[in-house]
Amino acid sequence: MGQCPTVAKQCNFPSPAVASVPVVNQCLNTNDSLPDGTANSATSSESNVSLQSAREGLVPYRGCDTVRELVFEQLICIFNIICEAVSSQSAEESKKKSYVSLFDFDSSAFAGYFQALRYALTGSQEQKSLITGIHEHLIRLLFEIDDEGRNECRPPADIAKGEIILLLETMYERYGKDLSGVLLQISSDSGTSANGDHETGSRHYQERRRFNKRDCWDGATKLLEMYVLSGREHETYNLKYTSHYYKLLLLLADHHGNFKEQLLRHNNWTWALGALVFGPFGCESGPLYEHLFCGTMAYIKENKQFRKAIVAKLSQQSPADGGVQSFINHNRIEASSLKMLKATFDNDTELSQEDSCLNHFTEEYDGLSQLSCAALKFHKKVEERLVNGSSSETALLEGLHLSLECLFIVLDSCDMNKVRSLISNWADVNDVNCLCTQLITRSEEEWDKCLGGTTAKAGPRKTEVTQLISRATGLQEKLASAEAVEQAEVRESEP
């Protein structure tokens, strides 16, 4: 088996080297715990005396870059051995049984090694030279694990895969775009990156026939097409690891403009929004939400074609719901989809032109009906809270306000003839007009009840109510103006 040239020398390491990977993790980062089952059989056989001795040997170095450098050097020495062991896991399992059961497959067996590498990173130039020697090898191992998960040879929620993603993310944060560019240069055409560097890892992979020669790929596309699953059963894994996958994509996009363009054209990102944020099991907070939602909001400001893709993703009605519901008017109580829709309108400088996002939304996706359906949904929930004597959630008032805000933006961007044309095909216009009247005429006592009386949150939320009433008033004025023009024309046409 080939050895990385930068680590082929004999590693001289002081007494703390006897520590097992879990012990090293504890000493390098006491705030993060390993997944269950990370110890391999060798670790399990260590005596308590040895573990205690190792632990005591590392304690003086805790929080010090010295021990991180030394531990990193030692861990790099066994990098090829660990990668070989990870790569051979599925093959070894298949020898034991005719069918590899994903439930019996321990994907965390070597994850602690990659976690220890991450904890030991200091950002030094010495470490950078070591990382350069194993970097391509590590990327190819990640792609291999991902392929095996897709082909059901490994668990799709793979702990080792997640830890490698975290390791790469930390490497790129420490060493910048010079290192991360290697990932985008790797391809299936050869075992080396585009500039011919890092040949040792590639020879190792050629020896083990890691990729099918007929499978042509490049690093950027391979990364964008990583295997990700949604659903309640994958929620914990997605929060811990998949969130960092999308953070890694954001980091690479920030480093490399070409990759950003490829990311915005690829449907991976919009799929993730639908499945992991707006879908039935989507998250409304936390790192996964922050990376996907905030990343999208930033890109909406930069790229017109991406804005169009977002409008389409939000507005397309799902066949699973009988072709009725979209992420704008679905039953889930969330306001993020409306925030995103409003952002596409706010950043579209061509609102009045046929090619604008707003025009596509109203003409292709029956946008007014979708927004009115959302507004009526939120208002109904607010009314239910009033009847039950309970206060309304912030998301209800926010969703109601955003629905009316988007309706107002649509009508305000059009001339009177266009407004009248839209209203003539808008089945819910009278219901929306009635909703606005109810909001405007609701008494202060009713609003206090809706806000939860004199609670600490009631004060700031009264501002939300004021803005809501103001928007309802503006929208009703638009509708009234269109009706007045129509009545005037009727009068003029009478004999």
C-alpha positions in Angstrom: 0.0 0.0 0.0 1.3 3.4 -0.9 2.3 6.0 1.7 2.0 9.7 1.5 5.5 11.1 0.9 5.0 13.9 3.5 4.4 11.4 6.2 6.5 8.4 5.1 9.2 9.3 7.6 9.2 7.6 11.0 6.9 9.6 13.4 8.6 10.4 16.7 6.0 11.0 19.3 6.2 11.5 23.0 4.4 9.4 25.6 0.9 10.9 25.0 0.8 9.0 21.7 -0.4 5.9 23.6 -3.8 7.5 23.9 -6.7 6.0 22.0 -8.6 8.1 19.5 -11.6 8.6 21.9 -9.1 9.7 24.6 -7.4 12.1 22.2 -10.9 13.5 21.3 -11.7 14.1 25.0 -8.4 15.9 25.6 -8.5 18.0 22.4 -12.1 19.1 22.7 -14.0 18.5 25.8 -17.2 20.1 24.6 -18.0 17.7 21.8 -18.8 14.0 22.3 -18.3 11.1 19.9 -21.1 9.2 18.4 -21.8 5.9 20.1 -19.7 3.0 19.0 -16.6 4.8 17.6 -14.1 2.6 19.4 -12.8 -0.3 17.3 -11.9 -3.7 18.6 -8.3 -2.7 19.5 -9.5 0.3 21.5 -12.1 -1.9 23.3 -9.3 -4.3 24.4 -7.2 -1.6 26.1 -7.1 -1.9 29.8 -8.5 0.8 32.1 -5.0 1.3 33.4 -3.6 2.2 29.9 -6.5 4.5 29.3 -6.0 6.3 32.5 -2.3 6.6 31.9 -2.9 8.0 28.4 -5.5 10.4 29.7 -3.1 11.7 32.4 -0.3 12.0 29.9 -2.4 14.3 27.7 -3.9 16.5 30.4 -0.9 18.9 30.7 -1.3 19.7 26.9 -5.1 20.3 26.9 -6.0 23.4 24.9 -2.4 23.8 23.7 -1.4 23.7 20.0 1.7 21.6 20.9 -0.3 18.5 21.6 -2.6 19.2 18.6 0.4 19.3 16.3 1.9 16.1 17.7 -1.4 14.2 17.7 -2.1 15.3 14.1 1.3 14.1 12.9 0.8 10.7 14.6 -2.7 10.4 13.2 -1.5 11.2 9.6 0.9 8.3 9.9 -2.0 5.8 10.0 -4.2 7.7 7.5 -3.8 5.1 4.6 -4.5 2.3 7.0 -7.7 3.9 8.3 -8.9 4.7 4.8 -8.3 1.1 3.6 -10.2 -0.2 6.6 -13.2 2.2 5.9 -13.2 1.3 2.2 -13.2 -2.4 2.9 -16.0 -2.4 5.5 -18.8 -3.2 3.0 -16.7 -5.8 1.3 -15.9 -7.5 4.6 -19.6 -7.4 5.6 -20.6 -9.0 2.3 -18.2 -11.9 2.9 -20.0 -12.7 6.2 -23.5 -12.8 4.8 -25.2 -13.0 1.4 -26.9 -9.6 2.1 -25.5 -6.7 3.9 -28.0 -5.5 6.5 -27.7 -1.7 6.8 -29.0 -2.0 10.3 -26.1 -4.2 11.4 -23.5 -2.0 9.6 -21.5 0.2 12.1 -20.6 3.3 10.0 -19.2 5.0 13.2 -16.4 2.4 13.6 -13.7 4.7 12.2 -15.5 8.1 12.5 -13.6 9.0 15.6 -10.3 9.0 13.6 -11.6 11.8 11.3 -13.0 13.6 14.3 -9.7 13.5 16.0 -8.0 14.9 12.9 -10.4 17.8 13.0 -9.9 18.5 16.6 -6.1 18.5 16.1 -6.1 21.1 13.3 -4.2 24.3 14.3 -4.0 26.1 11.0 -0.2 25.9 10.9 1.9 25.7 7.7 3.4 22.4 8.9 0.0 20.9 9.1 -0.9 22.3 5.7 1.9 20.4 4.1 0.7 17.2 5.7 -2.9 17.9 4.6 -1.8 18.4 1.0 -0.5 14.9 1.0 -3.8 13.3 2.0 -6.3 15.8 0.7 -7.3 14.2 -2.6 -7.3 10.8 -1.0 -9.7 12.0 1.6 -12.0 13.5 -1.0 -12.1 10.3 -3.0 -12.9 8.4 0.1 -15.8 10.7 0.8 -17.2 10.1 -2.7 -16.7 6.4 -2.4 -18.6 6.2 0.9 -21.4 8.4 -0.7 -21.6 6.0 -3.7 -21.9 3.0 -1.4 -24.6 4.7 0.6 -26.5 5.4 -2.6 -26.1 1.8 -3.7 -27.2 0.5 -0.2 -23.8 -1.0 0.6 -23.5 1.4 3.5 -26.0 3.2 5.7 -27.2 6.4 4.0 -26.9 8.2 7.3 -23.2 7.4 7.5 -21.3 8.7 10.5 -17.9 8.4 8.9 -19.1 10.3 5.9 -20.4 13.1 8.1 -17.2 13.4 10.0 -15.2 13.6 6.8 -17.5 16.4 5.7 -16.8 18.2 9.0 -13.1 17.7 8.5 -13.1 19.1 5.0 -15.1 22.1 6.1 -12.7 22.8 8.9 -9.7 22.4 6.6 -11.1 24.9 4.1 -12.0 27.4 6.8 -8.4 27.2 8.0 -6.5 27.1 4.7 -8.8 28.9 2.3 -9.5 28.6 -1.4 -6.0 27.3 -2.4 -6.8 24.0 -0.7 -10.5 23.9 -1.5 -9.8 24.4 -5.2 -8.3 20.9 -5.3 -11.7 19.3 -4.7 -13.2 21.1 -7.7 -10.3 20.0 -9.9 -10.6 16.3 -9.2 -12.2 14.2 -11.9 -12.6 10.5 -12.9 -10.4 10.9 -15.9 -7.3 10.3 -13.9 -6.2 9.6 -10.3 -4.7 13.1 -10.0 -6.1 16.6 -9.8 -6.0 18.9 -12.8 -2.6 20.2 -11.9 -1.1 16.8 -11.5 -0.4 17.0 -7.7 -1.1 14.5 -5.0 -0.3 11.4 -7.0 0.2 9.0 -4.1 -3.4 8.9 -2.9 -4.6 8.4 -6.5 -2.2 5.4 -7.0 -3.6 3.9 -3.8 -7.1 4.2 -5.3 -6.1 2.8 -8.6 -4.8 -0.2 -6.9 -8.1 -0.8 -5.1 -10.3 0.1 -8.1 -12.4 2.5 -6.2 -14.4 3.9 -9.1 -15.9 2.4 -12.1 -13.9 3.6 -15.1 -17.1 4.1 -17.1 -18.4 6.5 -14.5 -17.3 9.9 -15.6 -17.5 12.7 -13.0 -15.9 15.9 -11.8 -15.4 17.0 -8.2 -17.9 19.9 -8.3 -20.7 17.8 -9.8 -19.9 14.8 -7.5 -20.1 17.1 -4.5 -23.4 18.7 -5.6 -25.0 15.3 -6.1 -24.1 13.9 -2.7 -26.8 11.5 -1.4 -29.0 13.2 1.1 -32.3 11.9 2.7 -35.1 13.8 4.3 -37.7 12.5 6.7 -38.2 12.3 10.5 -35.9 9.2 10.8 -33.0 11.2 9.4 -33.6 14.4 11.3 -30.9 13.9 13.9 -28.3 13.0 11.3 -29.3 15.9 9.1 -29.0 18.4 11.9 -25.6 17.2 13.0 -24.0 16.4 9.7 -26.0 17.3 6.6 -26.2 20.9 7.8 -22.4 21.0 7.5 -22.6 19.6 4.0 -24.6 22.6 2.9 -22.3 24.9 4.9 -19.4 23.3 2.9 -21.2 24.2 -0.3 -21.6 27.8 0.8 -17.9 27.9 1.8 -16.8 26.6 -1.6 -19.2 29.0 -3.4 -17.7 31.9 -1.4 -14.2 30.7 -2.4 -14.9 30.0 -6.1 -17.2 32.0 -8.4 -17.4 29.2 -11.0 -18.6 26.8 -8.4 -21.2 29.3 -7.1 -22.6 29.6 -10.6 -22.8 25.8 -10.9 -24.4 25.5 -7.4 -27.1 28.0 -8.4 -27.9 26.2 -11.7 -28.0 22.8 -10.0 -31.3 21.6 -8.5 -29.6 20.2 -5.4 -30.1 23.5 -3.5 -33.8 24.0 -4.4 -34.5 20.3 -3.6 -33.0 20.8 -0.2 -35.1 23.9 0.4 -38.3 21.9 -0.4 -37.3 18.7 1.5 -35.4 20.0 4.5 -37.0 23.5 5.1 -40.4 23.9 3.6 -41.5 20.2 3.5 -43.6 18.3 6.1 -40.5 17.5 8.1 -38.7 20.7 7.4 -36.9 22.6 10.2 -37.8 26.2 11.2 -34.6 27.0 13.1 -31.1 25.6 13.8 -28.0 25.3 11.6 -29.6 23.4 8.7 -32.3 26.0 8.4 -29.8 28.9 8.7 -27.4 27.6 6.0 -30.2 26.8 3.5 -32.5 29.7 4.2 -29.9 32.4 4.8 -27.8 31.2 1.9 -30.8 31.3 -0.4 -31.7 34.8 0.7 -28.2 36.0 -0.1 -28.1 34.4 -3.5 -31.6 35.8 -4.3 -30.0 39.3 -4.2 -27.2 38.3 -6.6 -28.7 36.2 -9.4 -31.8 36.7 -11.4 -32.0 33.2 -12.8 -31.8 31.8 -9.3 -34.6 34.1 -8.3 -36.8 32.6 -11.0 -35.8 29.1 -9.9 -36.9 29.9 -6.3 -40.2 31.4 -7.5 -40.8 28.2 -9.4 -39.8 26.0 -6.4 -42.1 27.9 -4.1 -45.1 28.1 -6.5 -45.2 24.8 -8.3 -48.1 22.7 -7.0 -47.2 19.3 -5.9 -48.8 16.2 -7.6 -48.7 14.5 -4.2 -51.3 17.0 -3.0 -53.6 16.5 -6.0 -51.9 19.4 -7.8 -53.4 21.9 -5.4 -50.9 22.9 -2.8 -47.5 24.6 -3.2 -45.1 25.8 -0.5 -47.0 29.1 -0.6 -50.4 27.8 0.2 -49.6 24.5 2.0 -51.2 23.6 5.3 -48.0 23.9 7.3 -47.8 27.1 9.5 -44.5 28.7 8.5 -43.6 32.1 7.1 -40.2 31.4 5.6 -41.6 30.6 2.2 -43.4 33.9 2.0 -40.3 35.8 3.2 -38.4 34.2 0.4 -41.1 35.0 -2.2 -41.1 38.6 -1.0 -37.3 38.7 -1.3 -37.5 37.7 -5.0 -40.0 40.6 -5.6 -37.9 43.1 -3.6 -34.7 42.2 -5.6 -36.3 42.0 -9.0 -35.6 45.4 -10.7 -37.8 44.5 -13.7 -41.1 44.2 -11.9 -43.1 45.6 -14.7 -41.5 43.6 -17.5 -42.8 40.3 -18.9 -39.6 38.5 -17.9 -39.9 39.5 -14.2 -40.2 37.0 -11.4 -43.4 38.7 -10.3 -45.0 38.3 -13.8 -44.0 34.6 -13.9 -45.6 34.2 -10.5 -48.9 35.8 -11.4 -49.2 34.4 -14.9 -47.7 30.9 -14.7 -48.6 29.9 -11.2 -51.9 31.8 -10.5 -50.0 33.7 -7.8 -52.9 35.9 -6.5 -54.9 32.8 -5.7 -52.0 31.1 -3.9 -51.3 34.2 -1.8 -55.0 34.7 -1.0 -55.2 31.1 0.0 -52.2 31.6 2.4 -53.7 34.8 3.8 -57.1 33.1 4.5 -55.3 30.2 6.1 -53.4 32.4 8.5 -56.4 34.5 9.3 -58.5 31.4 10.0 -55.9 30.3 12.6 -55.9 33.7 14.2 -59.7 33.6 14.5 -59.5 30.2 16.0 -57.1 31.5 18.7 -59.5 34.3 19.5 -62.5 31.9 19.8 -60.5 29.6 22.1 -59.1 32.5 24.2 -55.5 31.7 23.4 -52.9 34.1 22.0 -51.7 33.8 18.4 -48.3 32.6 17.6 -45.9 35.0 16.0 -45.7 32.9 12.9 -49.5 33.4 12.3 -49.3 37.2 12.4 -46.1 37.2 10.4 -47.5 34.9 7.8 -50.7 36.9 7.5 -48.8 40.1 7.1 -46.4 38.7 4.5 -49.3 37.3 2.5 -51.0 40.7 2.3 -47.7 42.4 1.7 -47.0 40.2 -1.4 -50.5 40.7 -2.6 -50.0 44.5 -2.3 -46.6 44.3 -4.1 -48.2 42.4 -7.0 -51.1 44.9 -7.5 -48.9 48.0 -6.8 -46.5 47.0 -9.6 -49.2 47.0 -12.2 -51.1 49.8 -14.0 -54.8 50.0 -13.5 -55.7 48.0 -16.6 -53.5 45.2 -15.5 -54.9 45.3 -11.9 -58.4 45.0 -13.3 -57.4 42.1 -15.5 -55.9 40.3 -12.6 -58.9 40.9 -10.4 -61.3 39.7 -13.0 -59.7 36.2 -12.8 -59.2 36.2 -9.1 -61.8 34.0 -7.5 -60.9 34.9 -3.9 -60.9 38.7 -4.3 -64.1 39.2 -2.3 -62.9 37.0 0.5 -59.6 38.9 0.7 -61.5 42.2 0.8 -63.7 40.9 3.6 -60.5 39.7 5.5 -59.0 43.2 5.2 -62.2 44.8 6.6 -62.1 42.4 9.6 -58.5 43.3 10.3 -59.1 47.0 10.0 -62.3 47.1 12.2 -61.1 44.7 14.9 -61.2 46.4 18.3 -58.2 47.1 20.4 -59.5 44.7 23.1 -59.7 41.9 20.5 -56.2 42.5 19.4 -55.0 42.5 23.0 -56.6 39.2 23.4 -55.0 37.9 20.2 -51.6 39.1 21.4 -52.0 37.4 24.8 -53.0 40.3 27.0 -50.3 42.2 28.9 -47.6 39.6 28.5 -44.0 40.8 28.0 -44.1 40.0 24.3 -47.4 41.9 23.7 -45.7 45.3 23.4 -43.4 44.5 20.5 -46.1 42.5 18.8 -48.5 45.4 18.8 -46.1 46.9 16.2 -46.7 43.9 14.1 -50.5 44.5 14.4 -50.1 48.1 13.4 -48.1 47.1 10.3 -50.7 44.4 9.5 -53.5 46.9 9.7 -51.6 49.4 7.5 -51.0 46.8 4.9 -54.6 45.6 4.9 -55.7 49.2 4.5 -53.4 49.7 1.5 -54.5 46.5 -0.2 -58.2 47.4 0.3 -57.6 50.8 -1.2 -56.1 49.1 -4.3 -59.1 46.9 -4.6 -61.5 49.9 -4.1 -59.7 52.0 -6.7 -60.1 49.2 -9.3 -63.7 48.8 -8.4 -64.3 52.6 -8.7 -62.8 52.7 -12.2 -64.9 49.8 -13.3 -68.1 51.5 -11.9 -67.2 54.8 -13.6 -66.8 53.0 -16.9 -70.2 51.3 -16.4 -71.8 54.7 -15.8 -70.2 56.2 -18.8 -71.4 53.4 -21.0 -75.0 53.8 -19.9 -77.3 55.7 -22.3 
